[in-house]
């Protein structure tokens, strides 16, 4: 019995599942932490501007380090790099926890040095994250193409997005109970991620050559069409993350000012996570959406409708509908850019870095501009800004599509 169990453990660790588990726990930590962060900053005496700057600093650290590490992506050992990143992020979350507890327990609310320390810890956390997601995605997708790549990415997306379902709800409930609690949850979840990465082997994902049948259907892509779709998906990814950053950094404060609770906002973000998870999972299981540019335009239009509901909505049902629509459009934009960027590329790490840089720029602009507009002009101005960006993005997508022929990919058998 012991021999059989040991064999099962070795096989499990040799598989990709420790990497999927690491993605789950890291996503749980980040979703719980950043859902609660607007309330954490407010509860230690911060302003709307400082809430926006916290998000912007976090993603600025991520973007800055991504640009520095982009030249070395693919050369560093993925296991050691992701493990070091998870350890550094755990320590940054621990520092954040100590500072928040010190501010609350000692009644030191509104102190600029403490708020800046939390922002600085978030910046370090974001910087370390640049060594986590791109390397983990490249590790999971190594050597895969076509339908196998799509399914591999679909499972990976399903794991991290499933944590996006429960993380926000837990974060929202915990911060309503105790301000430091969601930060403690984040630190513990990041430590769990680190342990799983220690268990994973360098060859955990394996290679596609061992599972792809010899007579598999191979897809030859029209390079111009693929380039067009990649840029359309990139515009959609940028716009979706900008809209999300506005709704996650500024809308919690507006939502609670209207009489709703922090826990209820966590449930709204959980609904967003469910829709995102379902979209990512279905996109990974089915390929009917591949090479259909009109669907990317449809996702952009859906984002417009979602943000409009945040502006004109006054009821819980309107806001719920907004988060449902945004979750579906967000998931499709994410899947599209991940697939089109990796499709036919031998430099996966570079494509994953571009993917994460696009996300970072969207969050930085959305959070920083949203915080500035809310603090200086009014609580609804961040959403009008998002609508303008979405409209410009849709026009840019249409221009890209119009400049490239609509020739579909040609499928041949080997």
N, C-alpha and C positions, 0 to 999 in steps of 0.2 A: 504493500500500500504506500509506504514511504517512497519507494522507488518510482511508482507511478506519479505520485504527487510532485516529486522533484522534477520529473520529466515535464509535467504539465506547466510548472512554474518557469522552467527554462524556455519552453516554447512560447509562453505568454510574454516573457521579457524579450525574446528575440523578435517578437512581432511589433507592429506599429502602435499597439494599444497604450503603452506607457506615454507615448507622445500625444495621443488623443486625450489621455487623462490630464497631462500637463496643460494642454490647451484649455480644458474644461476648468481646472482650478484657477488658472491665471485669469481667465475671463470672468469667473465668479468673483474673484477679488476686485478686479477693475470695475465691473458693473456695480457691485455693491458699494464700493468706495465713492465712485463718481456720481452715482445717483444721490448719495447722501451729502456729498461735498458742499453744494450750495447751502444746505441747512447747517452743516458743521461750521462753515465760515461765518454765516449769520449768527449762530449761537455763541461764537467767541468774539462777537462784536464787529464783524466785517460788514462792508457795504456791497451794493450791487456791482460797483466797479471792481471791487476786490474779488468777488465771485467770478466775474468774467475773466479777470487777469489770472486767477488760479488755474482755470482751464487752459487759457492761452499759454501760460508759463509751462505747464505740464507738457503740452504738445509742442511747444517751442524747443524744450529740452529733447524731446523725441526727434523732431525734425533736424535739429542741429547735429545731433549725434549720428542720425541716419546719413546725413551728407558726408560726415567725416568717415564713417565706416563703409560707405558704399564702395569705395575703391578696394577694400579688402574682403568684401562679401564673396564667399565661395572658397577662400583660402584658409580661413580659420576653421578649426575643428568644431562641428556643430554641437556636439554633446557638451564639450567644455564651455563653449561660448554661451549657450542657452542656460547652462547650470550657473555660470558666473552672473548672468543677467538676473536670474530668479533670486539668487542670494542678495545681490545689491538692491533689488526692488523690495525684498522682505525687510532689509535694514532701513530703507527709506521710509517704509510704512510704519516701522517701529518708532522711528524718530518723530514722525507725524503724530502717532498715538501719544507719545510722552508729552509733546507740546500741547496737544488739545486737552489732555487730562490735567496738565499743570494750569492751563488757562481757566478751565471750568472749576476745578477743585479749589484753586486759590483765589477765585473771583477776580481774575486779572483780564476781564473782558475789554475788548477794544484796543489792547496794546498792539501797536504797529509792529514791534519787533517779533512778537509771537505769531502774528498773522503772516509776516514776511517769512518766518521760519517754516511755516506750513507750506507756503507757496514754493519756497526753495526746496523743501523735501519733495514736493510734487514734481519740480523740475528735474531733480536727480532721478526720481522714479521714472519719469518719461525718458530721460537720457539712457538709463539702463535698459529700458524696454526696446530700444533700437537694436539691441543685441539679442532680443528674444524672438519677436514675431517673424521677422524676415528669415532668420535662420531656421526656425521651427517649420515654417511653411515650405522652405526649400528642402528641408530634410524629409518631410512627409511626402512631397511630390516628386522626389528624385527619380529619374528614368522613366516616368510615365507619360503617355501621350493619348490623344483621342478619348474614347469613351472611358478608358481606364483612368486617365487623368481626371476626367469630369467626376467619376464616382469617388476617387480618392479625395479630391477637394471637397466633394459633397459631404463625405463622412467627417472630414476635418471641420468643415463649416458647421455641420450639425452639432458637433461636440462643443465648440466654443459658443455657438449661439444658444444652445440649450442652457448654458450657464447664464446667458443673458435673460432668460425667462425668470429664474428664481433669484438671481443676484439683486436686481433692482427692488423686488418686493421685500427681500430680507433687509437690504440697506435702508429702505424707507421706513420699515417697522422698527428697526434697531435705533435709528437716529431719533425717532419719536419717543423712544424709551430712554435712551442714553446717548449723548453726543459722541463720546469716544467709541461706542460699541461697534459701529460699522468699520471704523479704522482698525480695530482689533481683529475683526473678521477678515479684513483684507490681508493683514500681516500673516494670520494663520493660514489662509488659503494659498498665499504665495509660498509659504514654507512647505505646504503639501505638494505644490508644483515642483519645488526644488527636489524633494525626495523622489518623486516619480522620474525626474530627469536623471537622477543618480542611478536609478534602476535600469533605464533604457540603455541598450547597446548602440554602438556607433552604426551598426548595420541593421538597426531595428526595422526600418521600412522595407528592407529587401530591395529587389530589382524587378522591374516589370518583365524582364525577359523570361523569368521563371513561371509566369502565369498567363502571358498572352499567347493564344493559340497561333499556329503558323499561318492559318488561313484567315486571320482576323481582317476585318474591313479597315482599310487605310484611307484616310482623308487627305487629299491634296488641296491645299488652300490657295485661293487667289490672293496674292500678297497685298494688292491694293485694297481689296475688300477687307482683309484682316486688319490692315493698318487703319482704315476708316472706322471699323467697329471698335478697335482698341481705343482710338481717340474719342469716339462717341461715349464709350463706357467710362473713360477717364473723366470726361466732363460730368457725366451722371454721378460718378463716385464722389467727385469734389463737391458737387451741389448737394448730394444727399447727406454727406457728413457735415457740411456747413449748416444745413437746416437742422440736423440732429443736434449739433452743438448749441445752437440757439435755443432749441426746445428743452435741452437738458440743463443748460446753465442758467437761463433767465426765466423760463416758464415756471419752474418750481416756485419761485418767489411770487409771481403773479397768481399762480394757482392757489397758494395758501392765503394770499391777501384777499381772494374772493371767498374765503370761508372754508375751503377744503383742507384736508389734513395731509401731513407728510406721508403717512402710510398709504393714503389713497393715491398720491402721486407715484409712490413706488409700485402700486398695482397697475397704474397707467403704463409705466415703463415696462412692467412685466408683460402686459398685453402687446406692447411694441415688440418685446423679445420673442413672444410666441409667434407672431406674424413673421418676424425676421427668420426665426428657426424653420418654420414651415416652408417659407420661400426658398431658403438656402438648401434645405434638404431635398425638396422637389426639384430644384434646379440641378442638384447633383445626381439625381436618379434618372432624369429625363433630359433628352437633348433636342426636343422639338423647337426650343427657343434659339438654338444656335444659328448665327448668321441671318438674323431677322432684325434689321436696324429699327423698324417701326416700333418694336417693343421697348427699345431704349427711349424713344420719344414719348411713348406712353408712360413710362416710369417717371419721366421728368414732369409730365402733366399731372400725374398723381401727386407728386411732391408739392406742386403749386396748390392743388386742392387741400392738401393736408395743412399747409401753412396758413391758407386763407381761413380755415376753420379755427386756428388758434387766434386769429385776429378778431373774427366776428362771432365766434362761439361764446356762449355764456352758460351753457349747461354741461353737466358731466357727460351726457351722451355725445355732444358735439366734440368734446375733447377726446373721448374714447374713439370716436370715428376717425379723428385726425391721427391718433397714434396707430390705429389699425392700418390706415392707408400708408402712413410713413414707414411702418415696419415692413410692409410688402414691397414697396418701391425701393427701400433701403437694401433689403436682401437681394433683390434682383440686380441692382446696380453693383453691389459687392461681388456677386457671383459672376456677372458679365465681365467685369474688369479683371478678376482673377483668372478666369478661363481664357479670355482673348489675349491677355498679357503672357500667359504661360504657353499658349498654343504654338507649337512649332519652335519654341525657344529652347536653346541649349544653355543659355545663361539665366537659369531660373532665379538665382539669388539676386541678380540685377533687376529682374522684373518684379520680384517681391519687394525690393527696396523702392522702386518707382511706385508700386501700389501703396506702400506705407507712407511715402512722402506726399502723395496726393491726398491721402486721408489727413495727414498732419496739417497740411496747408489749409484744408477746408475747416478743420476744427479751430485752428489758431485764428483765422480771419473771422469765423462765425462767433467764437466766444469773446474775443477781444473787442470786435466792433459792436457785438450785441451788448456787452457790458458798458461800453462807452455811450452808446445811444440810449440805453435804458437809464443810465445815471444822469445824463445831460438833457435829454429831450422828452422822455416818456417811455412808459413800460411797453407800448405797442410798436415802437419804432424798430426794434430788432427784427420783427417779423416782416415788416414792410421792406427792410433791407434784404432779407432772405428772398422775398418774392421778386425783387428786382434782379438779384443774382440768378434765380431760377429761370426767369424770362430770358436773360442774356445767354444762359447756358443752353436753353432750348434753341435759340436762334443759331448759336454756334454749332450745335449738333446737326441742325438742318443744313447748314452750310457745308459741313464736312461730308454729309451724305450726298449732297447734290454734286460735289466735286469729284466723287468716285462712282464708277459704274456699279450696277447692282447685280453683278454676276455672282451666282451662288457657287459654293464649293463643289468640285467634281469628285465623286466617289468612285474609287477603283479597287479591285481586288488584287492582292499580290499574286 
